[in-house]
Amino acid sequence: MERKALLLVCDGLADRPVRELGGRTPLEAASTPNLDALAQAGITGIADPVAPGVRAGSDTSHLAILGYDPRRVYTGRGPFEAAGMGLRVEPGDVAWRCNFASVDSNLVVLDRRAGRIADTLPLVKALQEIELPEVEVELGSLGYRCALVFRGEGLSHRVSDTDPHATGVKVKPAEPLDGSREAMHTARLLNTFSEKAHRVLEAHELNRRRQEAGNPPANYLLARGAGIVPELESFSQRYGMMGACIATTAIIKGIARLAGMEVVEAEREYIARARQALQVLERCEFLLMNIKEADEAAHDHSPERKVEVIESIDAMVGELMQFAEDNYIVVLSDHTTPCSVGDHCGDTVPVLIAGPEVRSDAVAAFSERACASGGLGRIRGMDIMPILLDLLNRSEKYGA
Amino acid sequence: MERKALLLVCDGLADRPVRELGGRTPLEAASTPNLDALAQAGITGIADPVAPGVRAGSDTSHLAILGYDPRRVYTGRGPFEAAGMGLRVEPGDVAWRCNFASVDSNLVVLDRRAGRIADTLPLVKALQEIELPEVEVELGSLGYRCALVFRGEGLSHRVSDTDPHATGVKVKPAEPLDGSREAMHTARLLNTFSEKAHRVLEAHELNRRRQEAGNPPANYLLARGAGIVPELESFSQRYGMMGACIATTAIIKGIARLAGMEVVEAEREYIARARQALQVLERCEFLLMNIKEADEAAHDHSPERKVEVIESIDAMVGELMQFAEDNYIVVLSDHTTPCSVGDHCGDTVPVLIAGPEVRSDAVAAFSERACASGGLGRIRGMDIMPILLDLLNRSEKYGA
C-alpha cells in the first residue's frame, strides 16, 4: 500500500512565554492530548521557516515548506492573492493585493476596508471596463479584499504601494522602486488605473446607495504587495504525487493553485475539517491543510483565545490519529506569532512527524520548547518535503 | 521603551576537556554563578562561528557574528589590523599586518618582535618618507606591531608573506599567489618597499642606540596577512541602530571601525569594564564587547589561568545582570582555543541569549556541553544578528 501524507500547518501557532499564562506559551498552556500523543509516537524538532531569525510571512513560509525556495520565486504577495481569489494569472504577470477603501474628496483614507463591504462583485464588473494602453487587466474580489493583475510587455513588480497602510492620510501615488523603465512604466499604469477606478467607483450606483444608507462608500482601490507571478514547477511533477490543499485564506490557496494542487475550501467546524481531510486523502497522496485561527487570535493579542483554538485543533487531530498509523502526519507552525507582539516573529517553530518507522524520540509533548530537544534537531522549512519524501519512499538515491 | 543589546564575545573562551581539570573544560571547572544564572533565565545553544569544523580566526568569527559574511568580505587580516591601529584605509587598499623584527646581515630573522620594542613611532616616521612608484603608502604602529597600507591602481592581496613565521631562517621575498599581473606588481612593490625599509631602519639613530644598549635592533619589517580593504555596509545603516565596540585588540577594533561603529578602548579592570559597557549603552543601542584574556591564557597553554580569567569575566557579568532584565545579553565565544593545542580549533562554542520573552530552556549552566542541549540547537555565527534583531523587534517581515 502506498503511504500518504498530511501536512498540517497551524498558522501562527508558535508563540513566546506569556506572563498571563504563567510564563507558558499558549501551546504549552493548552490541553493537547492528541498532539502530545503524536509527539510521543513520532519524531520532533524545531524549524526555521525560512532561516534563523527571519520573520516569515505565511506565504514565504508555505512556499518553503512545500519546497519552493521563496528567495527564488517570491517577489510579493500579489500573485498568490490573485490566484487564491480564482483569477487567471500567468508567469510574468504583475499582481497586487487590493482593498476596497473609503476616501474623502481629498483622497484621504477614511476606512481601509470600506466598512468591510460584503458584495463588491458589481464594482469589480464596472472596473473591468477600464482600459489601459498595451496592458490586459484582471480583477477579482472577495468582499473588501480584491486582487488586480496587469498582463503585458515591459512590466515590473518594483513599484511602491498606493495603500498608505493607515487612515487619516492621503492615498499614495505608486513610485518606481528602482530606476528601470519597466518600474516607471508600471507605476504610471497603476496610477492611471487608480484614478480611473476612483472615478468609476465614485459614480457607481452601489456606492450611491451605500451612502444613502449611511455606509462608507467603496470608492478607492488601495494596492499593495506587487509581485511577479512565478513559474512554479507543478507539485505533482516535482514530487510524483497528487497534492491537494484545504485552506480558508486566499494567499495559501493561491500558492497551492500556482503549484497546480487541487484547492478545497475548508469546512468551518474543526471536526468536520478532519473528516474533510480524510475524504480528500482518499483521492490524492498529499494534503496540505492550513488552519488559520491561532494566528488570528495572536494578531488580536489574545492568548486565551489562542489556547481555545489550539484545543479545538487538538480535538480535530484526534480524528486523524488513525490515519497516522499507516501514513505520515507532519504538524508544524508556519511562523511564530507572539500574542505580545501581535505580528509574525522570527523564532523557530515546533515540528512533529508521526507515522510508520520514524525514529521516535523522548519528547512527549508538542510545544515550542519540548520539541527543541527532539530527534530532528533544528531544521529549515525547505527541509520538510525532502524528509517527508524520504519517509514516503519517494526519493531517488543521490549517488551509488 | 526601546530594548538594547549587549553582545559579549569572550575570545577563545571555549575549550576541550582538560585532564588536569579532571576532564572538565576551563569553563566547566570555573565557578560562574552569574553566567549560569543567565543561562538558566535565557535560551542556550551551540554555534559554529563560521561553519562546522572551521577554525575561525577572531576576525572571521567577529565578522560573521556581526552579520558580515567573511567568505565575501575577508581576504586577510591586514585591513582590520590597519583600521584598528587608526590608519586611514579605503575600500580597495591592500594592507598587511607587520612586525618590527631583528635580522642579521644575511637577513636571517633573529627576533620576530625586535625584543618587543615599545616605541616605534620615530621608525614609522622615517619609513613614511619612502616613495614607491604610483602607490601611496600608509604606516602605523603600536610597539613592535605595525600595519602597512598600499593605495593605488592595479594592486592585489594575492601575495605571500615576507614573514617566515620563524627565527633562524631568512626573510622571504613576497611572491605572487596567482598568475595575475596585479599580484606580480604588488609582490614587486612589497619587496622594493621591504628593501628600502631595511636600509632606512639599519641607518636609523634609534636602532644605533638600541644596539649600543645591547637591545636587538628593529631593522626589518616582516609583512603578513595581505588583504584587500572591503566595503562594509555600515552597522547603523544595516541594522538601524547605533553600534559601539569595546575591545583591546587592534583587529577587533578594526572590524568595528570598518563597520562604522564607535570604538572604545577597554578598561583594564573587569568590574570597571562592566561599568564602561553600561555607560556606552546609555548612548547607543548595541554594544559588542570583546574580552581577550581567556584566549591569551589558552594560547599560553594555561588552563589554570584560563579558569581564573573566566571567574573574573563572571564577576564582570554580575554587574550586567540588571541590564538583562529589560534588554538582551548575548554571551558567546568567538572560537574554541583549547589549552592543549594553544591555538584556535573548529569545535562549536556555547551561546546564551537572555532577556525579555526568550524561550528559556532547561539548561542551567553556561558551558560547551551544557549548552549543547539548549533550545537554540546548533546555529552559526551569521545567525546571531538575525535572531537578536528579531528579539529586539527590529526585523522586517519577509512576506505577508
Interface residues (C-beta under 8 A of the other chain):
Chain A: R16 P17 T25 I46 V50 A51 P52 G53 V54 R55 A56 G57 S58 D59 T60 S61 P70 Y74 R77 R97 G225 I251 P338 S340 V341 D343 H344 C345 G346 D347 T348 E368 R369 A372 S373 G377 R378
Chain B: E357 V358 R359 S360 D361 A362 S373 G374 G375 L376 G377 R378 I379 R380 D383 M385 P386 I387 L388 L389 D390 N393 S395 E396 K397 Y398 G399 A400
